[in-house]
Amino acid sequence: MKRNLFTALLFAVLLSSCSDDDNDIVGEIPTTPEPTADADVRLNEVQYLGDWVEIRNNGNETVDLSDYFLCLGPGTYQRLSDLTVNGNLQLAAGAMVSVAYEMPNATGGLGLYNSNSDFTDASTLADFVQWGAGSSARENVAVEAGIWTAGDFVPVMGNSDNTLIYDGNGIGVANWAETTTPTIGEENQLTVPEEIRSIVINEVLYGSRDLVELYNNGNVAVDLSSYWMCLGPGNYVQLGNVTPESGNLELAAGEFLVVPFSLPDTEGGLGLYSSNAFTSSEAIMDFVQWGAASSPRENVAVEAGIWTAGEFVPTVALDSYSIEYDGEGDEASDWTQEVNPSLGFANDTEVALTTFNVTISNVINYLNVHTFTTPVGAGAPGPLATNGAQYQISFKAVPGTKFTPVTMMGNSNDWFLAPTDLAGIDLFPNGQALNGVDIASQLSLYDLGTEADNDVASFPPAGLDVGAADANTAVRLVDGRDTGDIYITAILDYTNGDGFSAGTFTLTITAINTPDPGQPAGSNNGFVVTPGIVVLHAQSEPLFTLGEEDRGVGLERIAEDGMPGELYNWFTATGSNGSPLRLASSLSVFSPGIVYAFNTNSDPFFAQGGTVKEGSGLEEIAEDGNNAVAVSYFNNLGLPVAASNETAPIGPGEYLSFTIDVPQDQDYKLGISTMLVQTNDWFISYNNNGVALFDETGTPFSGTSESDESYLFDAGTEEDEPVGFGMYQAPRQAGPDMGPADANTTIRRVSALEDVQFGKGIYNNGPGVVYLEDPRGGYNLVRIDIQPQ
């Protein structure tokens, strides 16, 4: 149990001002007034649940007390000469006398009068003490006499073996205390009741919330209204003047009281006092010091024997952490940092956990889109209606890109050519670009299922959407048709890039089986090649799914009418900030990553506008995709952290998965980090507020809706090179941490990105948004799903 020494100055006045030198008693009690009688006669000890009152002559002359009176209120007064006396009522200077006076009450206010002319006359009141409660019958008289403050009282345990004693100095409640060592007829001796000494400072949250927890480790309730907390001169508060965060000022045994008090964030020393005599070692009850030694009240605590000079509890690692007392001893070593504060509960309370499964999906898909509409040599858009007529289109692409060209069979209702492999055609099989390769044999003829077949009257150019609806709405292969090489040639040629941007493919489509004008029009008479579209993508089924209905985004306009504009516009649509809604900014894998939870107000991993913290592991993730250092960093902080189950980079259509256990009722937020590997030091993360994992009712968050809080950041550690082409980027550098330092070391959102992989140009994206479905538009890289178990 903590040892708390405090003396007669057990409880303070209810006032909140203090003298500048911090050595005087706080309150509005005036300096000692001129005596109201011919001598300085004081109450010295009161057996408030017994039969004795001790009086002392603090003056320099003998005083006759025979006609003095004791009075608790109307009808309770007694002349001293009428009482049983132990001692001499001719009270010499410095002497004491005790009289038998029945006071069987745990609350009361006792006045010593020099006459009985009028007990409401302040001029006749020599001394006064009040205990248990305010507003006793003679309190107002004592207040008028200038020897008491209204509402003040000495808290008592209600134990008949205890007495109230005066410290012999000054006036008012601060000079009285309860003792368990009655000394009627002897010099006063303060032995603070164990019940009162049981109040300890139990936990301090001085960073983010400024809260102090007090604990009653005794066996009786203690009224803390008159207690004080003090950090130093001018920095104190009386508990009765604050609104508790939790608990009651009438602190029951084994209960906790949490009160607000403005505390220094890095170093300080907090004293708990029974009165406002803040420099008195007899008034200090408990003490804790953190961050540094020699706080203003350290010497008081040392003198009281409840602290060791020079000791302090280390400053907490994060401002959401508290320091907690272990319940034994008076040393700094009895205090430890607590990651999950337990304010209002026992310090060893087990924290309930919620397990979250988190997936960070690489949703990079649509990389660019191009249309072919005007035949080579023609002056206007149109179909290829004669053999040898051609479309030609050029586009940039990098390894990993899939290629889906689409053109309508113009002499059909809704048939179109597209890749047989619904994953698309790999432009770099085995790492080598398709060059001089005819990919027509990799195309098949599909029925979109939007218009009834073989109605020549509704073939183009009859008008938009003029045919009858197809009874079968599923997209399907056209039965009995060979691959596209019987209708066209589709040759891909490739030219290498300059080393700082992608190479260029040129697609030449040549009609080789156009309709015979001498035969009836229909889908069995050759193949009219219409304007179409080329989609560069990273995932399968970019435009349709076999067996399902058309997606309604513009493919119908190509398949029925040979018009690619609607689908092109769908691909190139922009959001509210002018950035694309669907086209990904780049093609990249994600590195193995981390998820972590924090209960600070802002992310402890990094701060936008700040610089990388040494040892945090952010540089290792952002430059090289190494998450091990970051995991150690969070483990050392005591915060929940999980590395991805996947240890290799994940590409489009894949995901990183995590399982993390997070404490409940601690205001935890989720943070994430993974590297965009085709860069020098860019990483994906939530903003610095993270994502709240629990709402106000404690219900855990679930779903993907907070994906829009994810952004692309530049760590500011390495000079940037063109995305996907830097020699110091992880896939191409000789080892980790190889690139030159960035001149701008600030962690910032990537607000502009030049696409040199697919030639889309500059992405101006101020927010740095990476979520695919964000209505603002953005880089379209990621989706994050959070699911509690």
Secondary structure in CASP SS format (residue, H / E / C, confidence):
PFRMAT SS
TARGET T0000
AUTHOR 0000-0000-0000
METHOD secondary structure of the structure
MODEL  1
M C 1.00
K C 1.00
R C 1.00
N C 1.00
L C 1.00
F C 1.00
T C 1.00
A C 1.00
L C 1.00
L C 1.00
F C 1.00
A C 1.00
V C 1.00
L C 1.00
L C 1.00
S C 1.00
S C 1.00
C C 1.00
S C 1.00
D C 1.00
D C 1.00
D C 1.00
N C 1.00
D C 1.00
I C 1.00
V C 1.00
G C 1.00
E C 1.00
I C 1.00
P C 1.00
T C 1.00
T C 1.00
P C 1.00
E C 1.00
P C 1.00
T C 1.00
A C 1.00
D C 1.00
A C 1.00
D C 1.00
V E 1.00
R E 1.00
L E 1.00
N E 1.00
E E 1.00
V E 1.00
Q C 1.00
Y C 1.00
L C 1.00
G C 1.00
D C 1.00
W E 1.00
V E 1.00
E E 1.00
I E 1.00
R E 1.00
N E 1.00
N C 1.00
G C 1.00
N C 1.00
E C 1.00
T C 1.00
V E 1.00
D E 1.00
L C 1.00
S C 1.00
D C 1.00
Y C 1.00
F E 1.00
L E 1.00
C E 1.00
L C 1.00
G C 1.00
P C 1.00
G C 1.00
T C 1.00
Y C 1.00
Q E 1.00
R E 1.00
L H 1.00
S H 1.00
D H 1.00
L C 1.00
T C 1.00
V E 1.00
N E 1.00
G C 1.00
N C 1.00
L C 1.00
Q E 1.00
L E 1.00
A C 1.00
A C 1.00
G C 1.00
A C 1.00
M E 1.00
V E 1.00
S E 1.00
V E 1.00
A E 1.00
Y C 1.00
E C 1.00
M C 1.00
P C 1.00
N C 1.00
A C 1.00
T C 1.00
G E 1.00
G E 1.00
L E 1.00
G E 1.00
L E 1.00
Y E 1.00
N C 1.00
S C 1.00
N C 1.00
S C 1.00
D C 1.00
F C 1.00
T C 1.00
D C 1.00
A H 1.00
S H 1.00
T H 1.00
L E 1.00
A E 1.00
D E 1.00
F E 1.00
V E 1.00
Q E 1.00
W E 1.00
G C 1.00
A C 1.00
G C 1.00
S C 1.00
S C 1.00
A C 1.00
R C 1.00
E H 1.00
N H 1.00
V H 1.00
A H 1.00
V H 1.00
E H 1.00
A H 1.00
G C 1.00
I C 1.00
W C 1.00
T C 1.00
A C 1.00
G C 1.00
D C 1.00
F C 1.00
V E 1.00
P C 1.00
V C 1.00
M C 1.00
G C 1.00
N C 1.00
S C 1.00
D C 1.00
N C 1.00
T E 1.00
L E 1.00
I E 1.00
Y E 1.00
D C 1.00
G C 1.00
N C 1.00
G C 1.00
I C 1.00
G C 1.00
V H 1.00
A H 1.00
N H 1.00
W E 1.00
A E 1.00
E E 1.00
T E 1.00
T C 1.00
T C 1.00
P C 1.00
T C 1.00
I C 1.00
G C 1.00
E C 1.00
E C 1.00
N C 1.00
Q C 1.00
L C 1.00
T C 1.00
V C 1.00
P C 1.00
E H 1.00
E H 1.00
I H 1.00
R H 1.00
S C 1.00
I E 1.00
V E 1.00
I E 1.00
N E 1.00
E E 1.00
V E 1.00
L E 1.00
Y C 1.00
G C 1.00
S C 1.00
R C 1.00
D C 1.00
L E 1.00
V E 1.00
E E 1.00
L E 1.00
Y E 1.00
N E 1.00
N C 1.00
G C 1.00
N C 1.00
V C 1.00
A C 1.00
V E 1.00
D E 1.00
L C 1.00
S C 1.00
S C 1.00
Y C 1.00
W E 1.00
M E 1.00
C E 1.00
L E 1.00
G E 1.00
P C 1.00
G C 1.00
N E 1.00
Y E 1.00
V E 1.00
Q E 1.00
L H 1.00
G H 1.00
N H 1.00
V C 1.00
T C 1.00
P C 1.00
E C 1.00
S E 1.00
G C 1.00
N C 1.00
L C 1.00
E E 1.00
L E 1.00
A C 1.00
A C 1.00
G C 1.00
E C 1.00
F E 1.00
L E 1.00
V E 1.00
V E 1.00
P E 1.00
F C 1.00
S C 1.00
L C 1.00
P C 1.00
D C 1.00
T C 1.00
E C 1.00
G E 1.00
G E 1.00
L E 1.00
G E 1.00
L E 1.00
Y E 1.00
S C 1.00
S C 1.00
N C 1.00
A C 1.00
F C 1.00
T C 1.00
S C 1.00
S C 1.00
E C 1.00
A C 1.00
I E 1.00
M E 1.00
D E 1.00
F E 1.00
V E 1.00
Q E 1.00
W E 1.00
G C 1.00
A C 1.00
A C 1.00
S C 1.00
S C 1.00
P C 1.00
R C 1.00
E H 1.00
N H 1.00
V H 1.00
A H 1.00
V H 1.00
E H 1.00
A H 1.00
G C 1.00
I C 1.00
W C 1.00
T C 1.00
A C 1.00
G C 1.00
E C 1.00
F C 1.00
V E 1.00
P C 1.00
T C 1.00
V C 1.00
A C 1.00
L C 1.00
D C 1.00
S C 1.00
Y C 1.00
S E 1.00
I E 1.00
E E 1.00
Y E 1.00
D C 1.00
G C 1.00
E C 1.00
G C 1.00
D C 1.00
E C 1.00
A H 1.00
S H 1.00
D H 1.00
W E 1.00
T E 1.00
Q E 1.00
E E 1.00
V C 1.00
N C 1.00
P C 1.00
S C 1.00
L C 1.00
G C 1.00
F C 1.00
A C 1.00
N C 1.00
D C 1.00
T C 1.00
E C 1.00
V C 1.00
A C 1.00
L E 1.00
T E 1.00
T E 1.00
F E 1.00
N E 1.00
V E 1.00
T E 1.00
I E 1.00
S E 1.00
N E 1.00
V C 1.00
I C 1.00
N C 1.00
Y C 1.00
L C 1.00
N E 1.00
V E 1.00
H E 1.00
T E 1.00
F E 1.00
T C 1.00
T C 1.00
P C 1.00
V C 1.00
G C 1.00
A C 1.00
G C 1.00
A C 1.00
P C 1.00
G C 1.00
P C 1.00
L E 1.00
A C 1.00
T C 1.00
N C 1.00
G C 1.00
A C 1.00
Q E 1.00
Y E 1.00
Q E 1.00
I E 1.00
S E 1.00
F E 1.00
K E 1.00
A E 1.00
V C 1.00
P C 1.00
G C 1.00
T C 1.00
K E 1.00
F E 1.00
T E 1.00
P E 1.00
V E 1.00
T E 1.00
M E 1.00
M E 1.00
G C 1.00
N C 1.00
S C 1.00
N C 1.00
D C 1.00
W E 1.00
F E 1.00
L E 1.00
A E 1.00
P E 1.00
T C 1.00
D C 1.00
L C 1.00
A C 1.00
G C 1.00
I E 1.00
D E 1.00
L C 1.00
F C 1.00
P H 1.00
N H 1.00
G H 1.00
Q C 1.00
A C 1.00
L C 1.00
N C 1.00
G C 1.00
V E 1.00
D E 1.00
I C 1.00
A H 1.00
S H 1.00
Q H 1.00
L E 1.00
S E 1.00
L E 1.00
Y E 1.00
D E 1.00
L C 1.00
G C 1.00
T C 1.00
E C 1.00
A C 1.00
D C 1.00
N C 1.00
D C 1.00
V H 1.00
A H 1.00
S H 1.00
F C 1.00
P C 1.00
P C 1.00
A C 1.00
G C 1.00
L C 1.00
D C 1.00
V C 1.00
G C 1.00
A C 1.00
A C 1.00
D C 1.00
A C 1.00
N C 1.00
T C 1.00
A C 1.00
V C 1.00
R E 1.00
L E 1.00
V C 1.00
D C 1.00
G C 1.00
R C 1.00
D C 1.00
T C 1.00
G H 1.00
D H 1.00
I H 1.00
Y C 1.00
I E 1.00
T E 1.00
A E 1.00
I E 1.00
L E 1.00
D E 1.00
Y E 1.00
T E 1.00
N C 1.00
G C 1.00
D C 1.00
G C 1.00
F C 1.00
S C 1.00
A C 1.00
G E 1.00
T E 1.00
F E 1.00
T E 1.00
L E 1.00
T E 1.00
I E 1.00
T E 1.00
A E 1.00
I C 1.00
N C 1.00
T C 1.00
P C 1.00
D C 1.00
P C 1.00
G C 1.00
Q C 1.00
P C 1.00
A C 1.00
G C 1.00
S C 1.00
N C 1.00
N C 1.00
G C 1.00
F C 1.00
V C 1.00
V E 1.00
T E 1.00
P E 1.00
G E 1.00
I E 1.00
V E 1.00
V E 1.00
L E 1.00
H E 1.00
A C 1.00
Q C 1.00
S C 1.00
E C 1.00
P C 1.00
L C 1.00
F C 1.00
T C 1.00
L C 1.00
G C 1.00
E C 1.00
E C 1.00
D C 1.00
R C 1.00
G C 1.00
V C 1.00
G C 1.00
L H 1.00
E H 1.00
R H 1.00
I H 1.00
A H 1.00
E H 1.00
D H 1.00
G C 1.00
M C 1.00
P C 1.00
G H 1.00
E H 1.00
L H 1.00
Y H 1.00
N H 1.00
W H 1.00
F H 1.00
T H 1.00
A C 1.00
T E 1.00
G C 1.00
S C 1.00
N C 1.00
G C 1.00
S C 1.00
P E 1.00
L C 1.00
R C 1.00
L C 1.00
A C 1.00
S C 1.00
S C 1.00
L C 1.00
S C 1.00
V C 1.00
F E 1.00
S C 1.00
P C 1.00
G C 1.00
I E 1.00
V E 1.00
Y E 1.00
A E 1.00
F E 1.00
N C 1.00
T C 1.00
N C 1.00
S C 1.00
D C 1.00
P C 1.00
F C 1.00
F C 1.00
A C 1.00
Q C 1.00
G C 1.00
G C 1.00
T C 1.00
V C 1.00
K C 1.00
E C 1.00
G C 1.00
S C 1.00
G C 1.00
L H 1.00
E H 1.00
E H 1.00
I H 1.00
A H 1.00
E H 1.00
D H 1.00
G C 1.00
N C 1.00
N C 1.00
A H 1.00
V H 1.00
A H 1.00
V H 1.00
S H 1.00
Y H 1.00
F H 1.00
N H 1.00
N H 1.00
L H 1.00
G C 1.00
L C 1.00
P C 1.00
V E 1.00
A E 1.00
A E 1.00
S C 1.00
N C 1.00
E C 1.00
T C 1.00
A C 1.00
P C 1.00
I E 1.00
G C 1.00
P C 1.00
G C 1.00
E C 1.00
Y E 1.00
L E 1.00
S E 1.00
F E 1.00
T E 1.00
I E 1.00
D E 1.00
V E 1.00
P E 1.00
Q C 1.00
D C 1.00
Q C 1.00
D C 1.00
Y C 1.00
K E 1.00
L E 1.00
G E 1.00
I E 1.00
S E 1.00
T E 1.00
M E 1.00
L E 1.00
V C 1.00
Q C 1.00
T C 1.00
N C 1.00
D C 1.00
W E 1.00
F E 1.00
I E 1.00
S E 1.00
Y E 1.00
N C 1.00
N C 1.00
N C 1.00
G C 1.00
V E 1.00
A E 1.00
L C 1.00
F E 1.00
D C 1.00
E C 1.00
T C 1.00
G C 1.00
T C 1.00
P E 1.00
F C 1.00
S C 1.00
G E 1.00
T C 1.00
S H 1.00
E H 1.00
S H 1.00
D H 1.00
E H 1.00
S E 1.00
Y E 1.00
L E 1.00
F E 1.00
D E 1.00
A C 1.00
G C 1.00
T C 1.00
E C 1.00
E C 1.00
D C 1.00
E C 1.00
P C 1.00
V C 1.00
G C 1.00
F C 1.00
G C 1.00
M C 1.00
Y C 1.00
Q C 1.00
A C 1.00
P C 1.00
R C 1.00
Q C 1.00
A C 1.00
G C 1.00
P C 1.00
D C 1.00
M C 1.00
G C 1.00
P C 1.00
A C 1.00
D C 1.00
A C 1.00
N C 1.00
T C 1.00
T C 1.00
I C 1.00
R E 1.00
R E 1.00
V C 1.00
S C 1.00
A E 1.00
L E 1.00
E E 1.00
D E 1.00
V C 1.00
Q C 1.00
F C 1.00
G C 1.00
K C 1.00
G E 1.00
I E 1.00
Y E 1.00
N E 1.00
N C 1.00
G C 1.00
P C 1.00
G C 1.00
V E 1.00
V C 1.00
Y E 1.00
L C 1.00
E C 1.00
D C 1.00
P C 1.00
R C 1.00
G C 1.00
G C 1.00
Y C 1.00
N C 1.00
L C 1.00
V E 1.00
R E 1.00
I E 1.00
D E 1.00
I E 1.00
Q E 1.00
P E 1.00
Q C 1.00
END
